[in-house]
Amino acid sequence: SLPFFQHVLNSGIRRYHVSPALCQRAKVAMSHFEPNEYIKYEKLEKNINIVRKRLDRPLTLSEKIVYGHLDDPEKQEIERGKTYLRLRPDRVAMQDATAQMAMLQFISSGLPKVAVPSTIHCDHLIEAQSGGENDLRRAKDINQEVYNFLATAGAKYGVGFWKPGSGIIHQIILENYSYPGVMLIGTDSHTPNGGGLGGICIGVGGADAVDVMAGIPWELKCPKVIGVKLTGKLSGWSSPKDVILKVAGILTVKGGTGAIIEYHGPGVDSISCTGMATICNMGAEIGATTSIFPYNARMKKYLGKTGRADIAALADEFQQHLVPDSGCQYDQVIEINLSELKPHINGPFTPDLAHPVSDIGSVAEKEGWPVDIRVGLIGSCTNSSYEDMGRSAAVAKQALAHGLKCKSKFTITPGSEQIRATIERDGYAKILREVGGLVLANACGPCIGQWDRKDIKKGEKNTIVTSYNRNFTGRNDANPETHAFVTSPEIVTALSIAGTLKFNPETDYLTGADGKKFKLEAPDADELPKLEFDPGQDTYQYPPKDGSGQHVDVSPTSQRLQLLEPFDKWDGKDLEDMLILIKVKGKCTTDHISAAGPWLKFRGHLDNISNNLLIGAINIENGKANSVRNALTQEFGPVPDTARYYKKMGVKWAVIGDENYGEGSSREHAALEPRHLGGRVIITKSFARIHETNLKKQGLLPLTFADPADYNKIHPVDKLSIVGLASFAPGKPLKCIIKHPNGSQETIMLNHTFNESQIEWFQAGSALNRMKELQQK
């Protein structure tokens, strides 16, 4: 991949003067791991100038970076919230659970090598049991087949491979790959973490990643921009986590849908780079496309400390393009005074149920939530930085000085091998162990349900507090009675020492081993180590220059990996007399549609993982999970079994959903599974962005009620027909005929967000099928 100016010079076109300094600047590598892949700020600048002239107005920061990556900035139609943009992202990142399906789809494409720098990160398949070393050793043994597949596929197709134990994908990206102005897409919903370094980093499904890896322009609905103006300064027990917990309470889990959250204002400079990453990371919980901070001195400091001073120097040269224009307009503005912001704790069961820490004890007692804390857990992709660990250690050190240890069980998850090695060297890990903590592997662990929890029985009502990002029912430990609360690492540590939600570290006292009362002081810790980071063990596998001779193993008898078969092409007819597999009541996240935890081992085997289809969704007919009426036999049974029966009988089916259907993870298995088992249509009041796109990619029809009240007109025993597909067109509603068992009918209208190319995905059977058609042409 040649830098932009080299392309210009090689073509003999002198569009404008190219100075030696600019040529030199163009040769700053995007990362140490790809020394010949360069940052293209000149191209970004050129595109921004074209778009600014066309729109004739100041641009927000997110607009600059998004529009700066347009495939055709001269002709691209641009209207926030309406038009679809064709973009050229700089790179792709995949975690091991989603990378399996992404690489299987890339293999199916028939292409020889990825077109942009891409990486695989092994962080999702390591289960927390007894501690880091043991858990990692066990994971390598259990997942050997999958790790071998990913390593060999990476080598064959030119993808960098981060081995198990390397750390959590988003921490690795922040340390090595994100930079101001980058556009990165990742097959994980918390990819926006990279916005803490001024990048537009967007979570997607594997099929989207395949588009980018194949060199095809990637489509994204032009985002709206929500501005969050920060004033004042963080201090005391308040932390960056409290900013996003507060924003989540304001916007709710769907308030950011279709928008980029752009932080700005004088308060930004009081937040560390990793703190900004924390805030951007959890923007996924409000449905935002991504979140971003403007380039500043805190980012420059972090780049320097992580060995990328050359990138910081280049960013300084182009800083005007890495901050918003003066006078730019936001679609909505929220203002938060950091000086007045109090520590927050959100939950249970949803990450937008916000409470000040000072109130949570009384609220819990009133609501009947258990106040005794069984386990406190710090770490995760949201909060596992050096600063996070340091602030938690500062709290723990005070307790130890008074002879106290944690009353609750306590676990620590370092974000990366570099963080693990550095906190071991600097003594933080020792302090956290002494206070009662167990240091887990550098991986996702309990945050995504990879937790072999032994201290309670399933169904036992209990409370845990975490520094994670999500707290959906059963997410962490598969127990629907676990009340999970999300807060900052230092608050988790303080509450774990006290053992109760009724403790407010700002005002309440603890009793030391000597019987004397004492109050915890607000923690203070360095945002970055005084010495250089200790890189720890080398866990990266470079792809060879030529991987054509590399063999990729997928056994036909494997229970964990399965090569993909193309989905059937649309037959050109309306979808008539579809049965309703399930009408879902209430919240239905991707965890409800395709559970994680023990099911992660089947992420590379579509047929096996389809046995978890919608097993967590509540059936409105009987109020139960994983129990639906088979319309052909009238017997109730598991959702996947019923879907398989319909498929066997050649009957198409639909799902009816509620608000924000598919919120949560970028999990494209939640779209692959219904398609594999014969589903054709998902009709809801509204969709989460990533899930809606994933459904389209797999050839399904995600449709929304033109009148949300029409949700009540459809009953699980009805039959549905979608008519008008022969004239399916962007912006044109579709008609749905509801046939009731008594013979009566009624018609409702359904909206969609398909553009022309997405309609072609549906007609071809999937986006991958359409890609193959275009290759053949």
Protein Blocks (a to p, Z undefined) as FASTA:
>chain_A
ZZfklmmmmnopafbccdfklmmmmmccfbfklmmbccdfklmmmmmmmmmmmnopacdf
klmmmmmmcfblmloccdehkaccddddfbdcddfklmmmmmmmmmmnopabdfbdcddd
dfklpccfkbmklmmmmmmmmmmmmmmmmmmmmmmnopacddehjbpfklmmmmmmgcgh
iacdddbfklmmmmmnopacddddfklmmmmmnopacddddddddddddehjdehjbcfk
lmmmmmmmmnommlmgoiacddedjklmmpcfklmmmmmmmmmmnopabdcddddfklmm
mmmmnopammmmmmmmmmmmmcccehiacfbdcdddfklpccddedehiaklccdfklmm
mmmmmnopafbdfbdceedjklmcfklmmmmmmmmmmmmmnopacfbdcddddfbfklmm
mmmmnommmmmmmnopacddddfklmnopacdfkbcehiacddddfbfbfcehklnopak
bccddddfklmmmmmmnopakbcfklpccddfkopacddddddddfbdfbdcdebjafbd
cddfblklpccdddfkbckbccdddddddehiacehiacfbacehjadfklmmcghjlmm
mmmmmklmmmmgoklbccfklopahiacdfklopacdfklmmmmmmmnopacdddddehi
hiajfblklmmmmmmnopabdcdfbdcfklmmmmmmnopacdddfblklmmmpcfkbccd
dehklmgcehiacddddddfkopacddddddfbdfklmmmmmnopaklmmmmmmmZZ
